[in-house]
Structures are given as structure tokens and as C-alpha cells.
Amino acid sequence: MSRRKSALTGTGRVEFYGSAKPIYDSQENFVGAVLLMKNLKEVKEMVDAVSIPLNVTFDDFIGQSPAIKHLITFARKIAETGTIVSLTGESGTGKEVFARAIHFESGRSGPIIPINCAALPEALIESELFGYVDGAFTGARKTGKPGLFEAAQDGTIFLDEIGDMPPGTQAKILRVLQDGHIRRIGGFEEIPVNARVITATNKDLHGMVRAKKFREDLFYHINVLTILIPPLKERLMDIPLLAGSFLRQFNQKLDKAEQTISREAMARLYGYSWPGNVRELKNVIERAAILSDTEVIGVDAILLGHETVGRGNRSSVGHYQGVGGGRLLKDMVGGYETEILLDALNAAASIREAARRLGLSHTALLKKVAKYNLCSGSKTNRWNISGPDL
């Protein structure tokens, strides 16, 4: 049994956490007990150590593709400079992970404070960023409140989705970047801030500047060092590493035996266009780990896009199950291959690009197109089966 206790000592009252364990002899007779005592302050420090998220480093950014290696080399080089960094790339590519790794590599003593500019209501964004003084508005705290720029002192402030920031706030952010001071809402005091700024967006800020939806002066101020994180479809060679890492995480989380991904399932992952990028891949692997009860995850457990179990899509779980139902192995393999070919052809801009993604020659892919009677259809689903389904 464990109890929280306190004891009065010569230096004052000490709180401790006591845990008693009984002692038995060889005949199972109780002969005594051992009392373990731990200072409650030390216990709290241990709890805090495991509850606070671990630092993210560049080693946590999985990938062996040349593009990713080049980005990490560049980011390590500029991490300690303190210069504003602008991260661009599609949604789900890992911009926040990259920002946290830059912060860790910078060696700054303060925290990293992430802010989703698109999620904060326009009426609250300035009070959250800059804080306010006593009586600044109805409902304000009597003591006032420091803003997130102050909270990020000596650390990093990460402005995610900066393209969604209101015009008025853009002007105030520009002033902070230029002067290094903030002024709380309703206040007059200029408060110095020393926070490294990293911004991120999946929007075309240059186009927004031309359309007068984003301040030109702020655009040029934040684009000192720009890092473009490539989408997953441009780093397909990283899919096995990413999928394997995610699968190990979910196997541990679900308390399942270690699983692997079959060649057919991996080919299906290669053939998809990944509009949701790494975030979508993680979701697909989690779903597969949950659905599959075998040590090897087959293609039937890989549900992509809006596919759901039992909806009649080609990849629904159980669609290719039932060998005893009269389907020959060669027919099942042909079905798998047809599915993989269709996914690759519909995700690529041309047959040559689809062949490159599949690791085939252009001629080899054309032969398979003819073998399975595949034909080009509508713009939304360019490729389909022209003859009887396998």
C-alpha cells in the first residue's frame, strides 16, 4: 500500500510518499515489512519529467530522401542564427515538427509557443498575442494578462497559418518584428521581447500580396530564410520508413504483436497521391493496425482517402477474402495488381509518371494496361476497367 504522509523534523515539516512492502520467510510467515519513503517534491519532479512533452529534434524527422536530407542540413545551419524562418508546404507535411526541431537545435533557453492564427477568433487574437492591462475591456482580468510573445521570452514563437492572420494584426506583428517591443492592449508601456519567430503557411503568400490580402512589407520581412517542405508524393522513397515507424508506435499503443506491411499493401501506399501528406499516411497506418488481426498487414486493410469498411470500394476489408469461395489465387493477385495500377494511373499526370512511381518501365506499364483492359475515362477518374472485372 502507498500513502502520502508528513513528518515534523528539526528543519520543519516534510511531506513524503510512503510505500510499504511485507516480508515473508520461507514458510510464508509474515516477519516484517520494508517502508520506502520518497520526498514528495522529488516525486512531483519525476511526474513532471514524464508528463512534459519531450523535445523534438531533427532525428525525429523521418526520411532518407535527398530533399529531406538537404532541408535538415540547411535547417541545422541556420538554427542558431535567430533569424526569422518561414516554413512553407502543403498541409500535413510536418511544418510544426520542423519548427520544434529548429527551436531545439537553436539552444534557446525559453519555450516554443505554437499559435494557430487560423484557429484564434479575430476578436481575441491581439489580446492573446500581446496581452492586456487592467480594465482594457469588459471581462478583462483585474491584474491584466501577459501575451504569448512575452511567454515566449528567450524562446521561439511559432506563427502557424500566418496567411490567415487579420490585416490589423499583421500590422502589429510587423511592428514587433521591426522594433522588438510589444504594447499590451490598453497599455502605454513598451515591453521588450526576445523571441525567435518562425512562421508557417500552406498558402501562396506572394499571390495574396498581389491580391492585397497580405501585407507586402510583412511578406518581405518574414521571408528572410524560407524552407519548403516537400509533399509526400515527392518523397515516395520515405514511405516505408514513415509507415514502419508509425506502425511500431500503434502496435505499442494497441498492445499488439509487431506487424509488418505486405508488398502489395506497400505498393498501394506508393501508388496513392497523398493529398493529406504525412498526417494522412499516419492515419492510414493507424487504421490498418486496428483493422488487421494478422502479423502481416495486407492490401485489404489499407483504406485510402474517404474509403470505409463495407462500402463496396475495391479496398474494403474482406473484399478479397474468401479463397474457399471459388476465387483462384491468380485471380486474387490479378485483382490486387489491377487495383494498384488504377490507383497509380489516376494519381499521376501521365503514364510515364505512373510507371516511374511503380518502378516500371513505360513499356512494361503499357503491357499491364493492355493485359487488364484498362482504359482512360473521365477527368475525375481517368482510368478504369473496360472489360469484365477480374
C-alpha positions in Angstrom: 0.0 0.0 0.0 1.1 3.6 -0.7 0.2 6.7 1.3 1.0 10.4 1.3 2.4 11.3 4.7 4.1 14.2 6.5 6.5 14.4 9.4 7.8 17.1 11.7 11.6 17.4 11.7 14.1 19.8 13.2 14.1 21.9 10.0 10.3 21.9 9.6 7.5 19.7 8.3 8.4 17.4 5.4 5.9 15.7 3.1 6.8 12.3 1.7 5.3 9.4 -0.2 5.5 6.1 1.7 5.2 2.7 0.2 5.2 -0.5 2.5 6.1 -4.0 1.3 5.6 -7.1 3.5 8.4 -9.6 4.2 7.7 -13.3 4.4 10.0 -16.2 5.4 10.4 -19.5 3.5 7.3 -20.9 5.2 5.2 -17.8 4.1 5.1 -16.4 7.6 5.0 -12.7 8.0 8.2 -11.5 9.7 8.2 -7.8 9.0 8.0 -5.0 6.4 10.0 -2.6 4.4 9.0 1.1 4.3 10.2 3.1 1.3 9.9 6.9 1.7 10.4 9.4 -1.1 10.3 13.2 -0.7 7.1 14.4 -2.3 9.0 17.2 -4.1 11.1 14.6 -5.8 8.0 12.6 -6.7 6.5 15.7 -8.3 9.6 16.3 -10.3 9.5 12.8 -11.6 5.9 13.2 -12.6 6.6 16.5 -14.4 9.5 14.9 -16.2 7.3 12.2 -17.8 4.3 14.4 -18.4 6.1 17.3 -20.2 6.4 16.5 -23.9 9.9 15.5 -25.0 11.9 17.9 -27.2 11.6 17.3 -30.9 14.9 17.0 -32.8 15.8 16.6 -36.4 16.4 12.9 -35.7 12.6 12.7 -35.2 12.0 13.9 -38.7 11.9 10.6 -40.6 13.3 10.5 -44.2 16.2 9.4 -46.3 15.2 11.2 -49.5 17.8 13.7 -50.8 15.2 16.6 -50.4 14.7 15.9 -46.7 18.4 15.4 -46.0 19.2 18.7 -47.8 16.5 20.5 -45.7 17.8 19.2 -42.4 21.3 20.1 -43.3 20.2 23.7 -44.1 18.0 24.0 -41.0 20.8 22.9 -38.7 23.0 25.5 -40.3 20.6 28.4 -39.7 19.0 27.2 -36.4 21.4 29.1 -34.1 21.2 32.4 -36.1 18.0 33.7 -34.5 16.8 34.9 -38.0 13.1 34.7 -38.9 12.4 31.4 -40.7 9.4 30.9 -43.0 8.2 27.3 -43.4 6.0 26.6 -46.5 4.5 23.5 -47.8 1.2 21.6 -48.1 -0.9 20.8 -45.1 0.3 17.7 -43.2 3.9 17.8 -44.3 5.2 18.3 -40.8 5.8 22.1 -40.5 5.3 22.2 -36.8 7.6 19.3 -36.2 10.3 21.1 -38.2 9.7 24.3 -36.3 10.2 22.5 -33.0 13.3 20.8 -34.2 14.8 24.2 -35.2 13.9 25.6 -31.8 15.6 22.7 -30.1 18.7 23.0 -32.3 18.9 26.8 -31.6 19.7 26.1 -27.9 17.4 28.9 -26.8 16.5 28.7 -23.1 12.9 29.7 -23.4 9.9 27.6 -24.6 8.5 27.3 -28.0 4.9 28.7 -28.2 2.9 27.5 -31.1 0.0 29.7 -32.3 -2.6 28.7 -34.9 -3.5 32.0 -36.4 -6.5 30.4 -38.3 -8.0 29.0 -35.1 -7.9 32.1 -32.9 -11.0 34.3 -33.2 -10.2 37.7 -34.7 -11.6 39.5 -31.7 -9.2 37.6 -29.4 -6.0 37.2 -31.4 -4.4 40.5 -30.4 -5.1 40.0 -26.7 -3.7 36.5 -26.9 -0.5 37.7 -28.8 0.2 40.9 -26.9 -1.7 40.7 -23.7 -3.7 43.4 -22.0 -3.7 45.7 -18.9 -6.2 46.0 -16.1 -9.6 47.3 -17.4 -8.6 47.2 -21.1 -12.0 45.8 -22.0 -15.1 44.3 -20.4 -14.3 40.9 -18.8 -10.6 41.5 -18.7 -8.7 40.2 -15.6 -8.1 42.8 -12.9 -4.4 42.1 -12.9 -4.1 42.1 -16.7 -2.6 39.3 -18.7 0.8 38.9 -20.5 0.6 37.8 -24.1 2.2 34.9 -25.9 5.1 37.0 -27.2 6.0 37.6 -23.5 5.5 34.0 -22.7 8.0 33.0 -25.4 10.7 35.2 -24.0 14.2 33.9 -24.8 12.4 31.1 -26.8 10.5 30.8 -30.1 7.1 31.8 -31.1 5.7 29.7 -34.0 3.0 31.5 -36.0 1.3 28.7 -37.9 -1.1 29.6 -40.8 0.1 33.2 -40.8 -1.7 33.7 -44.1 -5.0 33.7 -42.1 -3.9 36.5 -39.8 -6.3 39.6 -40.0 -4.8 42.7 -41.7 -4.8 44.8 -38.5 -2.9 42.1 -36.6 -0.4 41.8 -39.5 0.5 45.5 -39.0 1.1 44.9 -35.3 3.2 41.8 -35.9 5.3 43.8 -38.4 6.0 46.4 -35.7 7.1 43.7 -33.2 9.4 42.2 -35.8 10.9 45.6 -36.6 11.2 47.1 -33.1 11.4 44.1 -30.8 8.8 45.5 -28.4 5.1 44.9 -27.7 2.5 47.0 -26.1 -0.3 45.4 -24.2 -3.9 46.3 -25.2 -4.9 49.4 -23.2 -1.4 50.0 -22.1 1.4 52.5 -22.8 4.5 50.7 -21.7 6.8 49.3 -24.4 7.8 45.8 -23.3 10.9 44.3 -24.9 10.6 40.8 -26.2 13.4 38.4 -27.3 11.6 35.6 -29.1 12.7 34.0 -32.3 9.9 34.0 -34.8 9.1 31.0 -37.1 6.1 31.3 -39.5 4.4 28.6 -41.5 1.7 28.6 -44.2 0.3 26.3 -46.9 -0.9 29.3 -48.9 0.7 31.3 -51.7 1.6 34.4 -49.8 3.1 36.0 -52.9 -0.2 35.7 -54.6 -2.0 37.0 -51.6 0.3 40.1 -51.7 -0.7 40.7 -55.3 -4.3 40.3 -54.4 -3.8 42.8 -51.5 -4.8 40.1 -48.9 -1.5 40.1 -47.2 0.8 43.0 -46.3 3.7 43.3 -48.7 6.1 44.7 -46.1 5.3 41.9 -43.7 5.8 39.3 -46.5 9.3 40.5 -47.3 10.1 40.8 -43.5 9.3 37.1 -42.8 10.8 35.7 -45.9 14.4 36.1 -44.9 15.0 32.3 -44.7 12.4 30.2 -46.5 12.2 26.4 -46.2 9.9 24.5 -48.5 8.9 21.1 -47.0 8.2 18.8 -49.9 4.9 16.9 -50.1 4.9 13.1 -49.5 4.2 12.4 -53.2 7.6 13.9 -54.0 9.5 11.8 -51.4 7.9 8.4 -52.0 11.1 6.6 -51.0 10.4 7.7 -47.4 7.1 5.9 -47.3 8.5 2.6 -46.0 10.4 4.4 -43.2 7.4 6.5 -42.2 4.9 3.7 -42.4 7.2 1.3 -40.4 7.8 3.9 -37.7 4.0 4.7 -37.4 3.2 1.0 -37.3 5.6 0.4 -34.4 4.0 3.3 -32.5 0.5 2.0 -33.0 1.4 -1.7 -32.2 2.8 -0.5 -28.8 -0.3 1.7 -28.2 -2.7 -1.1 -29.1 -0.6 -3.7 -27.2 -0.4 -5.8 -30.4 2.4 -8.1 -31.6 4.8 -6.4 -34.0 3.3 -6.2 -37.5 4.8 -5.8 -41.0 3.3 -4.4 -44.2 3.0 -6.7 -47.2 4.5 -5.9 -50.6 1.0 -5.5 -52.1 0.0 -3.1 -49.3 3.2 -1.1 -49.7 2.7 -0.9 -53.4 -0.8 0.6 -52.8 0.8 3.2 -50.5 3.3 4.0 -53.3 0.5 4.5 -55.8 -1.6 7.0 -53.9 -1.3 10.7 -54.3 -1.4 11.6 -50.6 -3.2 14.9 -50.5 -3.1 14.9 -46.7 0.7 14.1 -46.8 2.4 12.5 -43.7 -0.6 13.2 -41.5 -2.8 11.2 -43.8 -0.3 8.4 -44.0 -0.2 8.2 -40.2 -4.0 7.9 -40.1 -4.0 5.2 -42.8 -1.4 3.2 -40.9 -3.3 3.6 -37.6 -6.5 2.3 -39.3 -4.6 -0.6 -40.8 -3.1 -1.6 -37.4 -6.6 -1.6 -35.9 -8.3 -3.5 -38.7 -5.7 -6.1 -39.3 -5.6 -9.1 -36.9 -2.6 -10.8 -38.6 1.1 -10.2 -38.3 1.3 -9.1 -42.0 -1.0 -6.2 -43.0 -2.5 -6.9 -46.4 -3.8 -4.6 -49.1 -7.3 -5.1 -47.9 -6.5 -3.2 -44.6 -5.2 -0.2 -46.5 -8.1 2.3 -46.8 -7.2 5.5 -48.6 -9.0 8.8 -48.9 -12.6 8.5 -48.0 -12.8 4.7 -48.3 -14.6 3.0 -45.5 -15.1 -0.6 -44.4 -18.1 -2.3 -46.1 -18.9 0.5 -48.5 -18.2 -1.7 -51.6 -15.0 0.1 -52.6 -12.3 -2.0 -54.2 -10.1 -1.9 -51.0 -12.8 -2.7 -48.4 -11.7 -5.1 -45.7 -12.8 -8.6 -46.7 -13.3 -7.8 -50.4 -10.6 -10.2 -51.4 -11.1 -12.6 -48.5 -12.7 -16.0 -49.0 -10.3 -18.2 -51.0 -12.8 -21.0 -50.4 -15.5 -19.0 -52.2 -14.2 -20.2 -55.6 -11.6 -17.4 -56.4 -8.3 -18.7 -57.6 -5.0 -17.3 -56.3 -4.1 -15.9 -59.8 -7.4 -14.1 -59.9 -6.9 -12.6 -56.5 -3.3 -11.5 -57.4 -4.7 -10.0 -60.6 -7.3 -8.1 -58.6 -4.6 -6.7 -56.3 -2.4 -5.7 -59.3 -5.3 -4.1 -61.1 -6.2 -2.0 -58.0 -2.6 -0.9 -57.6 -2.3 0.1 -61.3 -5.6 2.1 -61.2 -4.5 4.0 -58.1 -1.1 4.9 -59.7 -2.6 5.9 -63.1 -5.3 8.0 -61.5 -2.9 9.7 -59.1 -0.3 10.5 -61.8 -0.4 13.2 -64.5 0.8 10.8 -67.2 1.5 7.1 -67.9 5.3 7.8 -67.7 4.9 9.3 -64.2 2.8 6.4 -63.0 5.4 4.0 -64.4 8.1 5.9 -62.5 6.2 5.7 -59.2 5.6 2.0 -59.6 9.3 1.3 -60.6 8.3 0.0 -64.0 9.4 1.0 -67.5 6.9 2.8 -69.7 6.6 -0.2 -72.0 6.0 -2.6 -69.0 3.2 -0.5 -67.7 1.6 -0.3 -71.2 1.6 -4.1 -71.4 -0.1 -4.3 -68.0 -2.7 -1.7 -69.1 -3.4 -3.9 -72.1 -3.4 -7.1 -70.0 -6.1 -5.9 -67.6 -8.2 -4.0 -70.2 -7.6 -0.6 -68.5 -8.8 2.4 -70.4 -8.8 6.2 -69.9 -12.1 7.6 -68.7 -13.4 10.9 -67.3 -11.2 13.6 -65.8 -12.2 12.7 -62.3 -11.4 9.1 -62.7 -9.3 8.9 -65.8 -8.6 5.2 -65.6 -11.0 2.3 -65.2 -11.6 -1.3 -66.3 -13.1 -1.5 -69.8 -13.7 -5.2 -69.8 -15.2 -7.7 -67.2 -13.8 -7.2 -63.7 -11.4 -9.9 -62.6 
